[in-house]
Amino acid sequence: MDFFVALIGIIGMIVIVVGMTISRLLLICHPNEVIILSGRKRKLSDGTIVGYRLIRGGRAIRIPILEKAARMSLEAIPIELSVKNAYSKGGIPLNVEAIANIKINSNEPSFGNAVERFLGKPLTEIHKIAKDTLEGNLRGVLATLTPEEVNEDRLKFAQSLIDEADSDLNQLGLQLDTFKIQNVSDEAGYLDSIGRRKTAEVISEARRAEAIRAAEAEETEAQSRRQAEIAKAKAEQDIKSAQIDAEKEVKTAQAIASAAARKAEAEQQAAAEAAEAAAQQNAEVAKAKAQQEIRTARIQAEREVQVNDAVAQQTIETEKNNLRIKKAELEREAIIKEKEAEVAGEKARAKYEQEMEEERIILQQKRLMADVIEPARAEKEAMELDAQGKAAPILEKGKANLEILARMIKVYQSAEGEGEKVFMLNMLPEIVKQLTDTINKITIDKVSVIDSGDGKGNGVGRFINQLPAALISLSEQIENATGVNILSQFQKHDISLEQLEQLLEKNGVAVNENGGGEAGETPKAPENKG
């Protein structure tokens, strides 16, 4: 589990590092800019080899170490131009104010010129160079035009400036989008005088045109009045003739209408009487027929109503039955869905509890591993290493002792009879130490050796024979364990008193013998402190 977590973490770190690397190396070029990647050679359409490549919109991958990226904006740069006392054709100084919009020319080979001149330069420097260039071109164009041409045909003036500045801007890698003249003036008042003269000419022309128009209007008005009078007289004559004709026609029509009215009145009276009689008869027949039809229709309607009521009642019952069936089906489906939802919920709950129990077991195992097993394992390994560390010197010491003992045995064997004597002398300090440890709880204030005075010098032998029973018991135990009688070995190998005293003094026991038979005091045996 830990391995997979570590693997996932490593993969995540790799993905993050790769993503960060790609994000730093991936260059996105917006539509209003150009990315220049310097460091790699590229051949232009005209065969020129340059040390950069261009990205116009889109994206590219920068090769680290080999390429360096820079951006150039293609947005419009507004420039306000103001030229003072620029001499026009004819020597008249003019002041011109204009507005121009320029941009970096993204077409080859002009863009190469822009890269060489403006890459890495601030916008203010590009603005200054373009402004100085356009103002110089503006002065050059003004020198070819008269003040009247500059002031009257500004479109021609602007087009002339565009044509003049186009080649210079292309050399710089710039492009002039628009150029508008805002104001043309002069300090000498030349344009004002031209304006006043033009104004006077316009006013005079307007007055002359106004007089001509007034005369023409008066003449037209007189002709209109004459034509109106003629038309009015003719219309009055036509009206009188029409009135006479109309009166004649009215009288004739009145006579004809009067005769026709009398005749029509008589005919209408007779027709009305006949129609009234026929209508009365027809009305009675129609009334009887209508009453019969009404009764028949009422009966048929009542029958249809009864049939419709029965059909409607049957339809209502059918719909009620269908509704009850549908309701039962919906209730059954609802119960089924509810049971299915409960079962699904129980399954999900059981699955969730099972997953939680598995997670709990895994956590307990991890906790047990971290709290008990791993510390116990570490402690076990530490104890094993400690035991190995402690046992190593013991084993090495044992090996060294075995080696020393083997060499001593060889030496003792090569010394023949003297080897046992040397061995006894070497072992005597250890024997004395063991004897001292055995009687460490016994306090001996004084040991006196009394000689018999016969001059034989056997005081030491008697001193040894008079040792406490514990020493004799230890000697017997050594003899039982090893088969070596220490005391007899002393006598056998003729160990002298001087040698014995030297060995005893090395182990803290002092023995003094005098002629009166009293020996010196021996120090107390050291206490055993465990």
C-alpha positions as CSV (number, residue, x, y, z in Angstrom):
1,M,0.0,0.0,0.0
2,D,2.8,2.4,0.9
3,F,4.6,1.5,-2.3
4,F,1.5,2.4,-4.4
5,V,1.1,5.7,-2.5
6,A,4.8,6.5,-3.0
7,L,4.5,5.5,-6.7
8,I,1.4,7.8,-7.1
9,G,3.2,10.6,-5.4
10,I,6.3,10.2,-7.7
11,I,4.0,10.1,-10.8
12,G,2.2,13.2,-9.5
13,M,5.5,15.1,-9.0
14,I,6.7,14.0,-12.4
15,V,3.4,15.3,-14.0
16,I,3.7,18.6,-12.1
17,V,7.4,19.1,-13.1
18,V,6.5,18.2,-16.8
19,G,3.5,20.6,-16.7
20,M,5.6,23.4,-15.3
21,T,8.3,22.8,-17.8
22,I,5.9,22.8,-20.7
23,S,4.1,25.9,-19.4
24,R,7.5,27.7,-19.3
25,L,8.6,26.5,-22.8
26,L,5.1,26.7,-24.5
27,L,4.7,30.2,-26.0
28,I,1.1,31.4,-26.9
29,C,1.1,34.2,-29.5
30,H,-2.0,36.5,-29.4
31,P,-3.4,38.0,-32.7
32,N,-2.1,41.5,-31.9
33,E,1.6,40.5,-31.4
34,V,4.5,38.6,-32.9
35,I,6.9,36.3,-31.0
36,I,10.5,36.3,-32.1
37,L,12.6,33.2,-31.3
38,S,16.2,34.1,-31.6
39,G,19.0,31.6,-31.9
40,R,18.2,29.4,-34.9
41,K,18.9,30.3,-38.6
42,R,16.0,30.7,-41.1
43,K,15.9,31.5,-44.8
44,L,13.5,34.3,-45.9
45,S,11.5,34.2,-49.2
46,D,14.2,36.4,-50.9
47,G,17.0,34.0,-49.9
48,T,18.3,36.1,-47.0
49,I,19.4,34.0,-43.9
50,V,18.4,35.5,-40.5
51,G,19.0,34.2,-37.0
52,Y,15.4,34.1,-35.8
53,R,12.0,32.7,-36.5
54,L,8.6,34.3,-36.2
55,I,5.3,33.2,-34.7
56,R,2.2,35.1,-35.8
57,G,-0.7,33.9,-33.8
58,G,-0.9,30.3,-32.5
59,R,1.7,28.6,-30.3
60,A,5.3,27.2,-30.4
61,I,7.7,25.4,-28.2
62,R,10.9,27.2,-27.2
63,I,14.0,25.1,-27.3
64,P,15.7,25.8,-23.9
65,I,19.3,27.1,-24.0
66,L,19.3,27.3,-27.8
67,E,16.5,29.9,-28.2
68,K,15.4,33.1,-26.5
69,A,11.9,34.5,-26.9
70,A,10.8,38.1,-27.3
71,R,7.5,39.7,-28.1
72,M,6.6,42.7,-30.4
73,S,3.2,44.3,-30.3
74,L,1.3,45.0,-33.5
75,E,-1.2,47.4,-31.9
76,A,-1.7,50.9,-33.4
77,I,0.4,53.7,-32.1
78,P,-1.3,57.1,-32.2
79,I,1.0,60.0,-32.9
80,E,0.1,63.7,-32.7
81,L,2.0,65.8,-35.3
82,S,2.6,69.5,-35.0
83,V,4.6,71.4,-37.5
84,K,5.3,75.2,-37.0
85,N,6.4,77.6,-39.7
86,A,6.8,75.0,-42.4
87,Y,7.2,76.9,-45.7
88,S,4.7,76.0,-48.4
89,K,5.0,76.5,-52.2
90,G,5.3,80.3,-52.6
91,G,7.2,80.9,-49.4
92,I,4.2,81.1,-47.0
93,P,4.9,79.6,-43.6
94,L,2.1,77.4,-42.3
95,N,1.3,75.6,-39.0
96,V,-0.2,72.2,-39.5
97,E,-1.6,69.9,-36.8
98,A,-2.4,66.3,-37.7
99,I,-3.0,62.8,-36.1
100,A,-1.4,59.6,-37.5
101,N,-1.8,56.0,-36.5
102,I,1.2,53.7,-37.2
103,K,2.0,50.1,-36.3
104,I,4.8,47.6,-36.7
105,N,4.7,46.2,-40.3
106,S,4.2,42.4,-39.9
107,N,5.0,41.7,-43.6
108,E,8.4,40.6,-44.8
109,P,10.9,42.1,-45.3
110,S,9.7,45.2,-43.5
111,F,9.3,43.2,-40.3
112,G,12.9,42.2,-40.4
113,N,13.8,45.9,-40.4
114,A,11.5,46.4,-37.4
115,V,13.2,43.5,-35.5
116,E,16.6,44.9,-36.2
117,R,15.7,48.4,-35.1
118,F,13.1,48.1,-32.4
119,L,13.4,44.7,-30.7
120,G,13.6,45.2,-27.0
121,K,13.1,49.0,-27.4
122,P,10.4,50.8,-25.3
123,L,7.3,52.1,-27.0
124,T,8.3,55.7,-26.3
125,E,11.5,55.4,-28.4
126,I,9.5,53.9,-31.3
127,H,7.0,56.8,-30.9
128,K,9.7,59.4,-31.0
129,I,11.4,58.0,-34.1
130,A,8.1,57.7,-36.0
131,K,7.1,61.2,-35.0
132,D,10.3,62.8,-36.2
133,T,10.1,60.9,-39.5
134,L,6.5,61.9,-40.2
135,E,7.1,65.5,-39.2
136,G,10.1,65.6,-41.7
137,N,7.9,64.1,-44.4
138,L,5.1,66.6,-43.6
139,R,7.5,69.5,-44.1
140,G,8.6,68.0,-47.4
141,V,5.0,67.7,-48.7
142,L,4.1,71.2,-47.6
143,A,7.0,72.6,-49.7
144,T,5.3,71.1,-52.9
145,L,1.8,72.6,-52.2
146,T,0.4,76.0,-52.1
147,P,-1.6,77.2,-49.0
148,E,-4.8,77.1,-51.0
149,E,-4.1,73.4,-52.0
150,V,-3.3,72.5,-48.5
151,N,-6.4,74.1,-47.0
152,E,-8.9,73.3,-49.8
153,D,-8.0,69.7,-50.7
154,R,-6.9,68.0,-47.5
155,L,-7.5,64.5,-48.8
156,K,-5.0,65.1,-51.5
157,F,-2.6,66.6,-49.0
158,A,-3.0,63.5,-46.7
159,Q,-2.5,61.1,-49.6
160,S,0.6,63.0,-50.7
161,L,2.0,62.6,-47.2
162,I,1.2,58.9,-47.1
163,D,3.0,58.4,-50.4
164,E,6.0,60.4,-49.2
165,A,6.3,58.6,-45.8
166,D,5.6,55.1,-47.0
167,S,9.1,54.3,-48.2
168,D,10.8,55.9,-45.1
169,L,8.5,54.0,-42.7
170,N,9.1,50.7,-44.6
171,Q,12.8,51.2,-44.1
172,L,12.1,51.4,-40.4
173,G,9.7,48.5,-40.4
174,L,6.7,50.7,-39.7
175,Q,3.3,51.0,-41.5
176,L,1.2,54.2,-41.7
177,D,-2.5,53.2,-41.2
178,T,-4.3,56.5,-41.2
179,F,-3.4,60.2,-41.4
180,K,-5.8,63.1,-40.8
181,I,-5.2,66.9,-41.0
182,Q,-6.8,68.5,-38.0
183,N,-5.8,72.2,-38.4
184,V,-4.0,74.4,-41.0
185,S,-3.1,77.9,-40.0
186,D,-0.5,80.6,-40.5
187,E,0.8,83.5,-38.3
188,A,0.8,86.0,-41.2
189,G,-2.9,85.9,-41.8
190,Y,-2.6,84.7,-45.4
191,L,-5.3,82.0,-45.0
192,D,-7.6,84.5,-43.2
193,S,-7.3,87.0,-46.1
194,I,-8.0,84.2,-48.6
195,G,-11.0,83.3,-46.5
196,R,-12.3,86.9,-46.3
197,R,-11.9,87.3,-50.1
198,K,-13.6,84.0,-50.7
199,T,-16.3,85.1,-48.2
200,A,-16.8,88.4,-50.1
201,E,-17.0,86.7,-53.4
202,V,-19.5,84.2,-52.0
203,I,-21.6,87.0,-50.5
204,S,-21.6,89.0,-53.8
205,E,-22.5,86.0,-55.7
206,A,-25.3,85.2,-53.3
207,R,-26.7,88.7,-53.6
208,R,-26.6,88.6,-57.4
209,A,-28.3,85.2,-57.4
210,E,-30.8,86.5,-54.9
211,A,-31.8,89.4,-57.2
212,I,-32.0,87.2,-60.2
213,R,-34.2,84.8,-58.3
214,A,-36.4,87.7,-57.1
215,A,-37.0,89.0,-60.6
216,E,-37.8,85.6,-61.9
217,A,-40.2,85.1,-59.0
218,E,-42.1,88.3,-59.8
219,E,-42.4,87.4,-63.5
220,T,-43.6,84.0,-62.6
221,E,-46.1,85.4,-60.1
222,A,-47.6,87.8,-62.8
223,Q,-48.0,85.0,-65.3
224,S,-49.6,82.9,-62.6
225,R,-52.1,85.7,-61.8
226,R,-53.1,86.2,-65.5
227,Q,-53.5,82.4,-66.0
228,A,-55.6,82.3,-62.8
229,E,-58.0,85.1,-64.0
230,I,-58.5,83.4,-67.4
231,A,-59.1,80.1,-65.7
232,K,-61.6,81.7,-63.3
233,A,-63.7,83.3,-66.1
234,K,-63.8,80.1,-68.1
235,A,-64.8,78.2,-65.0
236,E,-67.6,80.6,-64.2
237,Q,-69.0,80.3,-67.7
238,D,-68.8,76.5,-67.6
239,I,-70.6,76.6,-64.2
240,K,-73.5,78.6,-65.6
241,S,-73.9,76.3,-68.7
242,A,-73.9,73.3,-66.4
243,Q,-76.5,74.8,-64.1
244,I,-78.9,75.4,-67.0
245,D,-78.4,71.9,-68.3
246,A,-78.9,70.5,-64.8
247,E,-82.2,72.3,-64.3
248,K,-83.6,71.0,-67.6
249,E,-82.5,67.4,-66.7
250,V,-84.0,67.7,-63.2
251,K,-87.4,68.8,-64.5
252,T,-87.5,66.0,-67.0
253,A,-86.5,63.4,-64.4
254,Q,-89.1,64.7,-61.9
255,A,-91.9,64.1,-64.5
256,I,-90.7,60.7,-65.4
257,A,-90.3,59.8,-61.7
258,S,-93.7,61.0,-60.8
259,A,-95.4,58.8,-63.4
260,A,-93.3,55.8,-62.5
261,A,-94.1,56.2,-58.9
262,R,-97.8,56.2,-59.4
263,K,-97.7,53.1,-61.5
264,A,-95.3,51.3,-59.1
265,E,-97.5,52.3,-56.1
266,A,-100.6,50.6,-57.7
267,E,-98.6,47.5,-58.6
268,Q,-97.2,47.3,-55.1
269,Q,-100.6,47.6,-53.5
270,A,-102.0,44.6,-55.5
271,A,-98.9,42.5,-54.9
272,A,-99.0,43.3,-51.2
273,E,-102.5,42.1,-50.8
274,A,-101.9,38.8,-52.7
275,A,-98.7,38.3,-50.8
276,E,-100.4,38.9,-47.5
277,A,-103.1,36.3,-48.2
278,A,-100.5,33.7,-49.3
279,A,-98.2,34.6,-46.4
280,Q,-101.1,34.0,-43.9
281,Q,-101.9,30.6,-45.4
282,N,-98.2,29.7,-45.6
283,A,-97.7,30.8,-42.0
284,E,-100.5,28.6,-40.7
285,V,-99.1,25.6,-42.6
286,A,-95.5,26.4,-41.5
287,K,-96.7,26.9,-37.9
288,A,-98.3,23.5,-37.8
289,K,-95.3,21.9,-39.5
290,A,-93.0,23.7,-37.1
291,Q,-94.9,22.6,-34.1
292,Q,-94.7,19.0,-35.3
293,E,-91.0,19.3,-36.0
294,I,-90.5,20.8,-32.6
295,R,-92.3,17.9,-30.9
296,T,-90.3,15.4,-32.9
297,A,-87.1,17.2,-32.2
298,R,-87.9,17.4,-28.5
299,I,-88.6,13.6,-28.4
300,Q,-85.4,12.8,-30.3
301,A,-83.4,15.2,-28.2
302,E,-84.7,13.7,-25.0
303,R,-83.8,10.2,-26.4
304,E,-80.4,11.4,-27.4
305,V,-79.9,13.0,-24.0
306,Q,-80.8,9.7,-22.3
307,V,-78.5,7.7,-24.6
308,N,-75.7,10.2,-24.1
309,D,-76.2,10.2,-20.3
310,A,-76.0,6.4,-20.4
311,V,-72.9,6.5,-22.6
312,A,-71.4,9.2,-20.4
313,Q,-72.1,7.3,-17.2
314,Q,-70.6,4.2,-18.7
315,T,-67.6,6.2,-19.8
316,I,-67.3,7.7,-16.4
317,E,-67.4,4.3,-14.7
318,T,-64.8,3.0,-17.2
319,E,-62.6,5.9,-16.6
320,K,-63.0,5.4,-12.8
321,N,-62.1,1.8,-13.2
322,N,-59.1,2.7,-15.3
323,L,-58.1,5.3,-12.8
324,R,-58.3,2.8,-9.9
325,I,-56.3,0.4,-11.9
326,K,-53.7,3.0,-12.8
327,K,-53.6,4.2,-9.2
328,A,-53.1,0.6,-8.0
329,E,-50.3,0.1,-10.6
330,L,-48.7,3.4,-9.6
331,E,-48.9,2.5,-5.9
332,R,-47.4,-1.0,-6.7
333,E,-44.6,0.7,-8.7
334,A,-44.0,3.2,-5.9
335,I,-43.8,0.4,-3.3
336,I,-41.5,-1.6,-5.6
337,K,-39.3,1.5,-6.2
338,E,-39.3,2.2,-2.4
339,K,-38.3,-1.3,-1.6
340,E,-35.6,-1.2,-4.3
341,A,-34.4,2.1,-2.9
342,E,-34.3,0.6,0.6
343,V,-32.5,-2.5,-0.7
344,A,-30.0,-0.3,-2.6
345,G,-29.6,1.9,0.5
346,E,-29.0,-1.2,2.6
347,K,-26.5,-2.5,0.1
348,A,-24.8,0.8,-0.1
349,R,-24.7,1.1,3.7
350,A,-23.4,-2.5,4.0
351,K,-20.8,-1.8,1.3
352,Y,-19.8,1.5,3.0
353,E,-19.6,-0.2,6.4
354,Q,-17.5,-3.0,4.9
355,E,-15.2,-0.5,3.3
356,M,-15.0,1.4,6.5
357,E,-14.3,-1.8,8.4
358,E,-11.5,-2.7,5.9
359,E,-10.1,0.8,6.2
360,R,-10.3,0.5,10.0
361,I,-8.5,-2.9,9.9
362,I,-5.9,-1.4,7.7
363,L,-5.4,1.5,10.0
364,Q,-5.2,-0.8,13.0
365,Q,-2.6,-2.9,11.2
366,K,-0.7,0.2,10.4
367,R,-1.0,1.5,14.0
368,L,0.0,-1.9,15.3
369,M,2.9,-1.9,12.9
370,A,3.9,1.6,13.9
371,D,3.3,1.2,17.7
372,V,4.3,-2.4,18.5
373,I,5.8,-4.4,15.7
374,E,8.2,-1.8,14.3
375,P,9.5,-0.7,17.8
376,A,9.8,-4.4,18.8
377,R,11.7,-5.2,15.6
378,A,13.9,-2.2,16.0
379,E,14.5,-3.1,19.7
380,K,15.3,-6.7,18.7
381,E,17.7,-5.5,16.0
382,A,19.3,-3.1,18.5
383,M,19.6,-5.9,21.2
384,E,21.1,-8.3,18.6
385,L,23.6,-5.7,17.5
386,D,24.4,-4.8,21.1
387,A,24.8,-8.5,22.0
388,Q,27.0,-9.0,18.9
389,G,29.0,-6.0,20.0
390,K,29.4,-7.3,23.5
391,A,30.1,-10.8,22.4
392,A,32.7,-9.8,19.9
393,P,35.4,-8.7,22.4
394,I,34.6,-11.8,24.6
395,L,35.0,-14.1,21.6
396,E,38.2,-12.4,20.5
397,K,39.5,-12.4,24.0
398,G,38.7,-16.2,24.3
399,K,40.4,-16.8,21.0
400,A,43.4,-14.8,22.2
401,N,43.5,-16.7,25.5
402,L,43.3,-20.0,23.7
403,E,46.1,-19.0,21.5
404,I,48.2,-17.8,24.5
405,L,47.4,-21.0,26.3
406,A,48.3,-23.2,23.3
407,R,51.7,-21.3,23.1
408,M,52.3,-21.6,26.8
409,I,51.6,-25.4,26.6
410,K,54.1,-25.7,23.8
411,V,56.7,-23.6,25.9
412,Y,56.0,-25.7,29.0
413,Q,56.4,-28.9,27.1
414,S,59.6,-27.8,25.5
415,A,61.0,-26.8,29.0
416,E,60.6,-30.5,30.2
417,G,60.9,-30.7,34.0
418,E,61.3,-27.0,34.6
419,G,58.0,-26.2,32.8
420,E,55.8,-27.4,35.6
421,K,57.8,-25.2,38.1
422,V,57.3,-22.2,35.9
423,F,53.6,-23.0,35.5
424,M,53.2,-23.3,39.2
425,L,54.9,-20.0,39.8
426,N,52.8,-18.3,37.2
427,M,49.6,-19.8,38.6
428,L,50.4,-19.0,42.2
429,P,49.1,-15.3,42.0
430,E,45.8,-16.5,40.7
431,I,45.6,-19.2,43.4
432,V,46.5,-16.7,46.1
433,K,43.8,-14.4,44.7
434,Q,41.2,-17.2,44.8
435,L,42.3,-18.0,48.4
436,T,42.0,-14.3,49.3
437,D,38.5,-14.1,47.7
438,T,37.5,-17.1,49.7
439,I,38.5,-15.7,53.1
440,N,37.6,-12.0,52.3
441,K,35.1,-12.0,55.1
442,I,37.8,-13.2,57.6
443,T,39.7,-10.4,59.4
444,I,43.3,-11.4,60.2
445,D,45.0,-8.8,62.4
446,K,48.3,-10.6,62.8
447,V,50.1,-13.8,61.7
448,S,53.0,-14.9,63.9
449,V,55.4,-17.6,62.7
450,I,57.3,-19.1,65.7
451,D,60.4,-21.1,64.9
452,S,61.5,-23.9,67.1
453,G,64.9,-22.5,67.2
454,D,66.6,-25.6,65.8
455,G,67.9,-23.6,62.8
456,K,66.3,-25.7,60.2
457,G,64.2,-22.9,58.8
458,N,60.9,-24.7,58.4
459,G,58.7,-21.9,59.7
460,V,57.1,-21.4,56.3
461,G,56.0,-25.0,56.0
462,R,54.5,-24.9,59.4
463,F,52.8,-21.6,58.5
464,I,51.2,-23.1,55.5
465,N,50.1,-26.2,57.4
466,Q,48.5,-23.9,60.0
467,L,46.3,-21.9,57.5
468,P,42.6,-21.8,58.2
469,A,40.5,-24.8,57.3
470,A,39.0,-22.8,54.5
471,L,42.3,-22.6,52.7
472,I,42.9,-26.3,53.2
473,S,39.4,-27.0,51.9
474,L,40.0,-24.9,48.9
475,S,43.3,-26.7,48.2
476,E,41.4,-30.0,48.5
477,Q,38.7,-28.7,46.1
478,I,41.3,-27.7,43.6
479,E,42.9,-31.2,43.9
480,N,39.5,-32.9,43.5
481,A,38.7,-30.7,40.4
482,T,42.1,-30.7,38.7
483,G,43.9,-33.6,40.3
484,V,46.8,-31.2,41.4
485,N,47.9,-30.9,45.0
486,I,49.1,-27.4,45.3
487,L,51.0,-27.9,48.6
488,S,52.7,-31.0,47.4
489,Q,53.6,-29.2,44.2
490,F,55.3,-26.5,46.2
491,Q,57.4,-29.2,48.0
492,K,58.0,-31.2,44.8
493,H,59.4,-28.3,42.8
494,D,61.3,-27.0,45.7
495,I,59.8,-23.5,45.7
496,S,61.9,-21.4,48.0
497,L,60.7,-19.2,50.8
498,E,62.0,-16.1,48.9
499,Q,60.0,-16.9,45.8
500,L,56.8,-17.5,47.9
501,E,57.3,-14.3,49.8
502,Q,57.7,-12.3,46.5
503,L,54.5,-13.8,45.1
504,L,52.6,-13.2,48.4
505,E,53.8,-9.6,48.5
506,K,52.6,-9.1,44.9
507,N,49.1,-10.1,46.0
508,G,49.0,-7.9,49.2
509,V,50.2,-10.4,51.9
510,A,53.4,-9.4,53.8
511,V,55.3,-12.1,55.8
512,N,58.1,-11.1,58.3
513,E,60.1,-13.8,60.1
514,N,62.5,-12.9,63.1
515,G,64.8,-14.9,65.3
516,G,62.4,-14.9,68.3
517,G,59.9,-16.6,66.1
518,E,57.4,-13.7,65.7
519,A,56.4,-12.6,62.2
520,G,55.1,-9.1,61.1
521,E,51.5,-8.2,60.8
522,T,49.6,-8.9,57.7
523,P,47.1,-6.3,56.4
524,K,43.4,-7.0,56.4
525,A,42.1,-8.8,53.4
526,P,40.0,-6.5,51.2
527,E,36.3,-6.7,51.7
528,N,34.3,-8.2,48.9
529,K,32.0,-5.5,47.5
530,G,30.2,-7.9,45.3
